[in-house]
Amino acid sequence: MRKVAHAANLDKLVENFAVLEQKIAKTQGWTNLLDIQLEETKRLLKLAQTKESCMKEECTMLHRMIEGLQSTIQNQCDVRDENEQFKKCIQVLEQKIQVAEEFNSKLVRIQSTSVKSPHQDSSALPQNIFKRKLMHLQEEKNREISALRQTIQELEQQLSGSQDNRLKRRRF
């Protein structure tokens, strides 16, 4: 009977061992599958981190580009505002020129009538003073006009240059 009991125990032991081997094989299969999934997940994580890094670099580059464009736009606005101020200044100076020319023509008329008048010597001194003052004002006016025109030309060149640079940047 002992042999039968030992045989039954051995059969049961072999049966349990076979079940354990099946469970171990099944567990190893699951472990291998999980290892494969873990490797795939690591690969996807690394890919996602690389993409994130590239996106951050691109975002930084785009922010710098936006800042540069904002600066360019601000400069253009400043130049336009300055041009408008110069144009207004030119208009004011042109009005002053017109007033000075009217004054000059009136002065010439007065001088021509005073030349015809008999007491020429007593009024010659004030007329010469007015004439010199008028000539001085005209020279100063002409200098200011030429300086303003040159400034306007320089600003227009800067404006066209900055617009050219902006177009060149867009090409890239």
ROTIVEX-959328 format. One record per residue: residue in one letter; chain; z, y, x of N, C-alpha, C in turn. Coordinates in Angstrom, 2 decimals, always signed. Layout:
<sites>
<A, A, <Z, Y, X>, <Z, Y, X>, <Z, Y, X>>;
...
</sites>
This chain:
<sites>
<M, A, <+0.00, -1.17, +0.78>, <+0.00, +0.00, +0.00>, <+0.00, +1.26, +0.84>>;
<R, A, <+0.55, +1.09, +1.93>, <+0.55, +2.22, +2.82>, <-0.83, +2.55, +3.27>>;
<K, A, <-1.62, +1.52, +3.45>, <-2.98, +1.77, +3.89>, <-3.72, +2.50, +2.80>>;
<V, A, <-3.50, +2.12, +1.59>, <-4.18, +2.76, +0.47>, <-3.70, +4.21, +0.38>>;
<A, A, <-2.43, +4.43, +0.58>, <-1.90, +5.78, +0.48>, <-2.43, +6.64, +1.61>>;
<H, A, <-2.53, +6.00, +2.78>, <-3.08, +6.75, +3.91>, <-4.56, +7.01, +3.70>>;
<A, A, <-5.24, +6.04, +3.14>, <-6.66, +6.22, +2.89>, <-6.86, +7.28, +1.84>>;
<A, A, <-6.00, +7.30, +0.82>, <-6.12, +8.31, -0.22>, <-5.83, +9.67, +0.36>>;
<N, A, <-4.83, +9.71, +1.23>, <-4.50, +10.98, +1.86>, <-5.62, +11.42, +2.78>>;
<L, A, <-6.23, +10.46, +3.47>, <-7.34, +10.81, +4.35>, <-8.53, +11.27, +3.54>>;
<D, A, <-8.78, +10.59, +2.43>, <-9.89, +11.03, +1.57>, <-9.63, +12.43, +1.04>>;
<K, A, <-8.39, +12.63, +0.62>, <-8.05, +13.95, +0.10>, <-8.14, +14.99, +1.21>>;
<L, A, <-7.69, +14.60, +2.40>, <-7.75, +15.50, +3.55>, <-9.19, +15.81, +3.91>>;
<V, A, <-10.05, +14.82, +3.90>, <-11.47, +15.04, +4.20>, <-12.08, +15.92, +3.12>>;
<E, A, <-11.69, +15.66, +1.91>, <-12.22, +16.47, +0.79>, <-11.75, +17.92, +0.93>>;
<N, A, <-10.48, +18.10, +1.23>, <-9.94, +19.46, +1.42>, <-10.61, +20.13, +2.62>>;
<F, A, <-10.82, +19.35, +3.68>, <-11.48, +19.88, +4.86>, <-12.90, +20.33, +4.53>>;
<A, A, <-13.62, +19.55, +3.72>, <-14.98, +19.91, +3.33>, <-14.96, +21.18, +2.50>>;
<V, A, <-13.98, +21.29, +1.60>, <-13.86, +22.50, +0.78>, <-13.57, +23.69, +1.68>>;
<L, A, <-12.67, +23.49, +2.65>, <-12.35, +24.58, +3.57>, <-13.57, +24.97, +4.40>>;
<E, A, <-14.33, +23.97, +4.86>, <-15.55, +24.28, +5.61>, <-16.52, +25.08, +4.76>>;
<Q, A, <-16.64, +24.72, +3.49>, <-17.53, +25.46, +2.59>, <-17.03, +26.90, +2.43>>;
<K, A, <-15.72, +27.04, +2.26>, <-15.16, +28.39, +2.11>, <-15.34, +29.20, +3.39>>;
<I, A, <-15.16, +28.53, +4.54>, <-15.36, +29.22, +5.82>, <-16.82, +29.62, +5.98>>;
<A, A, <-17.73, +28.72, +5.63>, <-19.16, +29.04, +5.73>, <-19.51, +30.19, +4.79>>;
<K, A, <-18.94, +30.13, +3.57>, <-19.19, +31.20, +2.60>, <-18.62, +32.52, +3.12>>;
<T, A, <-17.42, +32.46, +3.69>, <-16.78, +33.66, +4.23>, <-17.59, +34.20, +5.41>>;
<Q, A, <-18.08, +33.31, +6.28>, <-18.90, +33.75, +7.40>, <-20.20, +34.38, +6.89>>;
<G, A, <-20.75, +33.82, +5.83>, <-21.95, +34.41, +5.23>, <-21.67, +35.83, +4.73>>;
<W, A, <-20.53, +35.97, +4.03>, <-20.15, +37.29, +3.55>, <-19.88, +38.24, +4.72>>;
<T, A, <-19.23, +37.72, +5.76>, <-18.94, +38.53, +6.94>, <-20.23, +38.99, +7.60>>;
<N, A, <-21.18, +38.07, +7.75>, <-22.48, +38.44, +8.34>, <-23.18, +39.48, +7.48>>;
<L, A, <-23.14, +39.28, +6.16>, <-23.77, +40.24, +5.25>, <-23.10, +41.61, +5.37>>;
<L, A, <-21.76, +41.59, +5.42>, <-21.02, +42.86, +5.56>, <-21.31, +43.51, +6.92>>;
<D, A, <-21.45, +42.70, +7.98>, <-21.81, +43.25, +9.30>, <-23.18, +43.92, +9.25>>;
<I, A, <-24.12, +43.25, +8.57>, <-25.46, +43.84, +8.44>, <-25.39, +45.14, +7.66>>;
<Q, A, <-24.62, +45.13, +6.57>, <-24.47, +46.35, +5.77>, <-23.77, +47.45, +6.57>>;
<L, A, <-22.78, +47.05, +7.37>, <-22.07, +48.03, +8.20>, <-23.02, +48.65, +9.22>>;
<E, A, <-23.84, +47.84, +9.87>, <-24.81, +48.36, +10.83>, <-25.80, +49.30, +10.14>>;
<E, A, <-26.27, +48.90, +8.97>, <-27.21, +49.75, +8.21>, <-26.54, +51.06, +7.82>>;
<T, A, <-25.28, +50.99, +7.40>, <-24.54, +52.20, +7.03>, <-24.34, +53.10, +8.25>>;
<K, A, <-24.02, +52.50, +9.40>, <-23.88, +53.29, +10.63>, <-25.19, +53.97, +11.00>>;
<R, A, <-26.29, +53.23, +10.86>, <-27.60, +53.80, +11.17>, <-27.91, +54.96, +10.22>>;
<L, A, <-27.64, +54.76, +8.92>, <-27.88, +55.82, +7.95>, <-26.98, +57.03, +8.20>>;
<L, A, <-25.72, +56.77, +8.59>, <-24.80, +57.86, +8.90>, <-25.31, +58.67, +10.09>>;
<K, A, <-25.75, +57.96, +11.13>, <-26.28, +58.65, +12.31>, <-27.51, +59.46, +11.95>>;
<L, A, <-28.38, +58.90, +11.12>, <-29.58, +59.61, +10.68>, <-29.20, +60.85, +9.88>>;
<A, A, <-28.22, +60.70, +8.98>, <-27.77, +61.84, +8.17>, <-27.15, +62.92, +9.06>>;
<Q, A, <-26.38, +62.51, +10.06>, <-25.77, +63.49, +10.97>, <-26.83, +64.21, +11.79>>;
<T, A, <-27.85, +63.49, +12.19>, <-28.95, +64.12, +12.94>, <-29.68, +65.12, +12.05>>;
<K, A, <-29.95, +64.72, +10.80>, <-30.61, +65.64, +9.87>, <-29.74, +66.86, +9.62>>;
<E, A, <-28.44, +66.64, +9.46>, <-27.53, +67.76, +9.23>, <-27.55, +68.72, +10.42>>;
<S, A, <-27.54, +68.18, +11.62>, <-27.59, +69.01, +12.82>, <-28.88, +69.82, +12.87>>;
<C, A, <-30.00, +69.16, +12.56>, <-31.29, +69.87, +12.56>, <-31.29, +70.96, +11.50>>;
<M, A, <-30.74, +70.65, +10.33>, <-30.70, +71.64, +9.25>, <-29.83, +72.84, +9.64>>;
<K, A, <-28.71, +72.56, +10.31>, <-27.85, +73.66, +10.75>, <-28.57, +74.55, +11.75>>;
<E, A, <-29.29, +73.93, +12.69>, <-30.05, +74.71, +13.67>, <-31.13, +75.54, +12.97>>;
<E, A, <-31.82, +74.92, +12.02>, <-32.86, +75.64, +11.29>, <-32.25, +76.77, +10.47>>;
<C, A, <-31.11, +76.52, +9.87>, <-30.42, +77.55, +9.09>, <-30.02, +78.73, +9.99>>;
<T, A, <-29.50, +78.42, +11.16>, <-29.12, +79.47, +12.11>, <-30.35, +80.28, +12.54>>;
<M, A, <-31.44, +79.57, +12.81>, <-32.68, +80.25, +13.20>, <-33.18, +81.15, +12.07>>;
<L, A, <-33.13, +80.64, +10.84>, <-33.58, +81.44, +9.70>, <-32.68, +82.65, +9.48>>;
<H, A, <-31.38, +82.49, +9.68>, <-30.47, +83.63, +9.56>, <-30.82, +84.70, +10.59>>;
<R, A, <-31.09, +84.27, +11.81>, <-31.47, +85.24, +12.85>, <-32.78, +85.94, +12.48>>;
<M, A, <-33.72, +85.16, +11.96>, <-35.00, +85.74, +11.57>, <-34.81, +86.74, +10.43>>;
<I, A, <-33.95, +86.39, +9.48>, <-33.67, +87.30, +8.36>, <-33.04, +88.58, +8.88>>;
<E, A, <-32.08, +88.44, +9.79>, <-31.45, +89.63, +10.36>, <-32.47, +90.50, +11.09>>;
<G, A, <-33.38, +89.87, +11.82>, <-34.42, +90.62, +12.51>, <-35.33, +91.35, +11.54>>;
<L, A, <-35.71, +90.65, +10.47>, <-36.57, +91.28, +9.46>, <-35.84, +92.41, +8.74>>;
<Q, A, <-34.56, +92.20, +8.45>, <-33.79, +93.27, +7.83>, <-33.72, +94.49, +8.75>>;
<S, A, <-33.54, +94.24, +10.02>, <-33.49, +95.33, +10.99>, <-34.83, +96.06, +11.04>>;
<T, A, <-35.92, +95.29, +11.04>, <-37.25, +95.89, +11.06>, <-37.48, +96.73, +9.81>>;
<I, A, <-37.10, +96.18, +8.66>, <-37.28, +96.91, +7.41>, <-36.43, +98.17, +7.42>>;
<Q, A, <-35.19, +98.07, +7.91>, <-34.33, +99.24, +7.98>, <-34.93, +100.30, +8.89>>;
<N, A, <-35.48, +99.86, +10.03>, <-36.12, +100.81, +10.95>, <-37.31, +101.49, +10.28>>;
<Q, A, <-38.11, +100.72, +9.54>, <-39.25, +101.30, +8.86>, <-38.80, +102.31, +7.80>>;
<C, A, <-37.74, +101.96, +7.08>, <-37.22, +102.90, +6.08>, <-36.71, +104.17, +6.75>>;
<D, A, <-36.03, +104.00, +7.88>, <-35.53, +105.17, +8.61>, <-36.69, +106.04, +9.08>>;
<V, A, <-37.74, +105.41, +9.60>, <-38.91, +106.16, +10.07>, <-39.57, +106.88, +8.90>>;
<R, A, <-39.68, +106.20, +7.77>, <-40.29, +106.84, +6.59>, <-39.46, +108.03, +6.13>>;
<D, A, <-38.13, +107.84, +6.11>, <-37.26, +108.95, +5.72>, <-37.42, +110.11, +6.69>>;
<E, A, <-37.48, +109.79, +7.97>, <-37.64, +110.83, +8.98>, <-38.99, +111.52, +8.81>>;
<N, A, <-40.03, +110.74, +8.52>, <-41.35, +111.33, +8.26>, <-41.30, +112.28, +7.07>>;
<E, A, <-40.61, +111.86, +6.02>, <-40.49, +112.73, +4.84>, <-39.76, +114.02, +5.20>>;
<Q, A, <-38.72, +113.91, +6.00>, <-37.99, +115.10, +6.42>, <-38.89, +116.02, +7.25>>;
<F, A, <-39.68, +115.41, +8.14>, <-40.59, +116.22, +8.94>, <-41.66, +116.88, +8.08>>;
<K, A, <-42.16, +116.15, +7.10>, <-43.16, +116.74, +6.20>, <-42.58, +117.91, +5.44>>;
<K, A, <-41.34, +117.76, +4.98>, <-40.68, +118.88, +4.28>, <-40.48, +120.05, +5.23>>;
<C, A, <-40.10, +119.73, +6.46>, <-39.91, +120.77, +7.47>, <-41.23, +121.49, +7.76>>;
<I, A, <-42.31, +120.70, +7.82>, <-43.64, +121.29, +8.05>, <-44.00, +122.21, +6.90>>;
<Q, A, <-43.71, +121.78, +5.67>, <-44.01, +122.63, +4.52>, <-43.23, +123.94, +4.60>>;
<V, A, <-41.96, +123.84, +4.97>, <-41.15, +125.06, +5.11>, <-41.72, +125.95, +6.20>>;
<L, A, <-42.10, +125.34, +7.33>, <-42.68, +126.13, +8.42>, <-44.02, +126.74, +8.02>>;
<E, A, <-44.81, +125.99, +7.26>, <-46.08, +126.55, +6.80>, <-45.85, +127.74, +5.88>>;
<Q, A, <-44.81, +127.64, +5.05>, <-44.48, +128.78, +4.20>, <-44.03, +129.97, +5.05>>;
<K, A, <-43.24, +129.67, +6.09>, <-42.82, +130.75, +6.98>, <-44.02, +131.36, +7.69>>;
<I, A, <-44.97, +130.50, +8.08>, <-46.18, +130.99, +8.73>, <-46.95, +131.89, +7.78>>;
<Q, A, <-47.06, +131.44, +6.54>, <-47.79, +132.24, +5.56>, <-47.11, +133.60, +5.37>>;
<V, A, <-45.78, +133.59, +5.29>, <-45.06, +134.86, +5.15>, <-45.27, +135.72, +6.39>>;
<A, A, <-45.23, +135.09, +7.57>, <-45.43, +135.85, +8.80>, <-46.84, +136.42, +8.87>>;
<E, A, <-47.83, +135.62, +8.42>, <-49.21, +136.12, +8.43>, <-49.38, +137.28, +7.45>>;
<E, A, <-48.73, +137.16, +6.28>, <-48.78, +138.27, +5.33>, <-48.12, +139.51, +5.93>>;
<F, A, <-46.99, +139.28, +6.60>, <-46.31, +140.39, +7.26>, <-47.21, +141.00, +8.33>>;
<N, A, <-47.88, +140.13, +9.08>, <-48.79, +140.58, +10.13>, <-49.93, +141.41, +9.54>>;
<S, A, <-50.50, +140.92, +8.45>, <-51.61, +141.67, +7.85>, <-51.13, +143.02, +7.33>>;
<K, A, <-49.93, +143.05, +6.74>, <-49.38, +144.32, +6.27>, <-49.12, +145.25, +7.45>>;
<L, A, <-48.61, +144.67, +8.53>, <-48.33, +145.47, +9.72>, <-49.62, +146.04, +10.30>>;
<V, A, <-50.67, +145.22, +10.31>, <-51.96, +145.70, +10.83>, <-52.47, +146.84, +9.95>>;
<R, A, <-52.33, +146.68, +8.63>, <-52.77, +147.76, +7.74>, <-51.97, +149.04, +7.98>>;
<I, A, <-50.68, +148.86, +8.16>, <-49.83, +150.04, +8.41>, <-50.22, +150.68, +9.74>>;
<Q, A, <-50.48, +149.84, +10.75>, <-50.85, +150.38, +12.05>, <-52.19, +151.10, +11.97>>;
<S, A, <-53.12, +150.53, +11.22>, <-54.43, +151.18, +11.13>, <-54.32, +152.50, +10.38>>;
<T, A, <-53.46, +152.55, +9.38>, <-53.28, +153.82, +8.67>, <-52.52, +154.82, +9.53>>;
<S, A, <-51.60, +154.33, +10.36>, <-50.84, +155.24, +11.21>, <-51.70, +155.80, +12.34>>;
<V, A, <-52.70, +155.03, +12.77>, <-53.61, +155.51, +13.80>, <-54.39, +156.70, +13.25>>;
<K, A, <-54.72, +156.62, +11.99>, <-55.48, +157.70, +11.37>, <-54.60, +158.92, +11.08>>;
<S, A, <-53.30, +158.71, +11.04>, <-52.42, +159.83, +10.71>, <-52.27, +160.76, +11.92>>;
<P, A, <-52.02, +162.07, +11.70>, <-51.96, +163.03, +12.79>, <-50.72, +162.89, +13.68>>;
<H, A, <-49.63, +162.44, +13.21>, <-48.43, +162.36, +14.05>, <-48.29, +160.93, +14.60>>;
<Q, A, <-49.23, +160.59, +15.41>, <-49.36, +159.24, +15.96>, <-48.32, +158.98, +17.06>>;
<D, A, <-48.00, +159.95, +17.86>, <-47.14, +159.74, +19.02>, <-45.71, +159.39, +18.61>>;
<S, A, <-45.20, +159.97, +17.54>, <-43.81, +159.71, +17.16>, <-43.62, +158.31, +16.58>>;
<S, A, <-44.65, +157.74, +15.95>, <-44.50, +156.40, +15.34>, <-45.09, +155.30, +16.21>>;
<A, A, <-45.63, +155.59, +17.35>, <-46.26, +154.58, +18.21>, <-45.22, +153.61, +18.77>>;
<L, A, <-44.06, +154.12, +19.12>, <-43.03, +153.26, +19.69>, <-42.55, +152.19, +18.71>>;
<P, A, <-42.18, +152.51, +17.47>, <-41.75, +151.45, +16.53>, <-42.88, +150.47, +16.22>>;
<Q, A, <-44.13, +150.96, +16.18>, <-45.24, +150.06, +15.89>, <-45.42, +149.04, +17.01>>;
<N, A, <-45.28, +149.49, +18.25>, <-45.40, +148.57, +19.37>, <-44.29, +147.52, +19.35>>;
<I, A, <-43.10, +147.95, +18.97>, <-41.98, +147.01, +18.87>, <-42.28, +145.96, +17.80>>;
<F, A, <-42.74, +146.41, +16.63>, <-43.08, +145.47, +15.56>, <-44.21, +144.54, +15.98>>;
<K, A, <-45.17, +145.12, +16.68>, <-46.31, +144.31, +17.11>, <-45.85, +143.23, +18.10>>;
<R, A, <-45.01, +143.61, +19.06>, <-44.50, +142.62, +20.02>, <-43.64, +141.56, +19.33>>;
<K, A, <-42.81, +142.02, +18.41>, <-41.96, +141.07, +17.69>, <-42.82, +140.11, +16.88>>;
<L, A, <-43.83, +140.61, +16.23>, <-44.73, +139.76, +15.45>, <-45.44, +138.76, +16.35>>;
<M, A, <-45.92, +139.22, +17.48>, <-46.61, +138.31, +18.40>, <-45.64, +137.23, +18.90>>;
<H, A, <-44.41, +137.63, +19.18>, <-43.41, +136.66, +19.62>, <-43.14, +135.63, +18.52>>;
<L, A, <-43.00, +136.08, +17.29>, <-42.77, +135.16, +16.17>, <-43.95, +134.22, +15.98>>;
<Q, A, <-45.16, +134.73, +16.13>, <-46.34, +133.88, +15.97>, <-46.39, +132.82, +17.07>>;
<E, A, <-46.08, +133.20, +18.29>, <-46.08, +132.23, +19.39>, <-45.01, +131.15, +19.15>>;
<E, A, <-43.84, +131.58, +18.72>, <-42.77, +130.62, +18.44>, <-43.15, +129.68, +17.30>>;
<K, A, <-43.78, +130.24, +16.28>, <-44.23, +129.44, +15.14>, <-45.26, +128.42, +15.59>>;
<N, A, <-46.20, +128.84, +16.40>, <-47.23, +127.92, +16.89>, <-46.62, +126.80, +17.75>>;
<R, A, <-45.64, +127.13, +18.57>, <-44.97, +126.10, +19.38>, <-44.25, +125.09, +18.48>>;
<E, A, <-43.55, +125.58, +17.47>, <-42.83, +124.68, +16.57>, <-43.80, +123.78, +15.81>>;
<I, A, <-44.89, +124.34, +15.36>, <-45.88, +123.54, +14.62>, <-46.46, +122.45, +15.51>>;
<S, A, <-46.82, +122.80, +16.73>, <-47.40, +121.78, +17.62>, <-46.37, +120.71, +17.96>>;
<A, A, <-45.11, +121.10, +18.16>, <-44.07, +120.11, +18.45>, <-43.86, +119.19, +17.27>>;
<L, A, <-43.84, +119.73, +16.06>, <-43.67, +118.90, +14.86>, <-44.86, +117.98, +14.64>>;
<R, A, <-46.05, +118.48, +14.89>, <-47.23, +117.62, +14.72>, <-47.20, +116.47, +15.72>>;
<Q, A, <-46.79, +116.76, +16.94>, <-46.71, +115.70, +17.95>, <-45.64, +114.69, +17.56>>;
<T, A, <-44.51, +115.16, +17.05>, <-43.45, +114.24, +16.61>, <-43.94, +113.37, +15.47>>;
<I, A, <-44.69, +113.94, +14.54>, <-45.24, +113.16, +13.42>, <-46.20, +112.11, +13.94>>;
<Q, A, <-47.04, +112.47, +14.89>, <-47.99, +111.50, +15.45>, <-47.24, +110.36, +16.14>>;
<E, A, <-46.19, +110.70, +16.89>, <-45.41, +109.66, +17.57>, <-44.76, +108.74, +16.55>>;
<L, A, <-44.19, +109.31, +15.49>, <-43.54, +108.48, +14.47>, <-44.55, +107.61, +13.74>>;
<E, A, <-45.74, +108.16, +13.47>, <-46.77, +107.35, +12.82>, <-47.20, +106.21, +13.73>>;
<Q, A, <-47.28, +106.48, +15.05>, <-47.63, +105.41, +15.99>, <-46.53, +104.35, +16.03>>;
<Q, A, <-45.27, +104.79, +16.02>, <-44.16, +103.82, +16.00>, <-44.20, +103.00, +14.72>>;
<L, A, <-44.46, +103.66, +13.61>, <-44.52, +102.95, +12.33>, <-45.65, +101.94, +12.33>>;
<S, A, <-46.80, +102.34, +12.81>, <-47.91, +101.38, +12.83>, <-47.64, +100.28, +13.85>>;
<G, A, <-46.97, +100.60, +14.95>, <-46.61, +99.59, +15.95>, <-45.61, +98.59, +15.38>>;
<S, A, <-44.61, +99.06, +14.64>, <-43.63, +98.13, +14.06>, <-44.28, +97.29, +12.98>>;
<Q, A, <-45.25, +97.84, +12.25>, <-45.94, +97.04, +11.25>, <-46.80, +95.99, +11.93>>;
<D, A, <-47.40, +96.33, +13.07>, <-48.20, +95.35, +13.81>, <-47.30, +94.22, +14.30>>;
<N, A, <-46.11, +94.58, +14.82>, <-45.18, +93.56, +15.30>, <-44.75, +92.64, +14.16>>;
<R, A, <-44.52, +93.20, +13.00>, <-44.12, +92.40, +11.85>, <-45.23, +91.45, +11.47>>;
<L, A, <-46.49, +91.91, +11.53>, <-47.61, +91.03, +11.21>, <-47.74, +89.93, +12.24>>;
<K, A, <-47.51, +90.25, +13.52>, <-47.58, +89.23, +14.58>, <-46.50, +88.19, +14.36>>;
<R, A, <-45.30, +88.59, +13.95>, <-44.23, +87.64, +13.71>, <-44.58, +86.72, +12.56>>;
<R, A, <-45.23, +87.24, +11.54>, <-45.62, +86.41, +10.40>, <-46.61, +85.34, +10.81>>;
<R, A, <-47.46, +85.63, +11.77>, <-48.45, +84.65, +12.19>, <-47.79, +83.43, +12.81>>;
<F, A, <-46.67, +83.64, +13.48>, <-45.97, +82.53, +14.11>, <-45.16, +81.81, +13.09>>;
</sites>
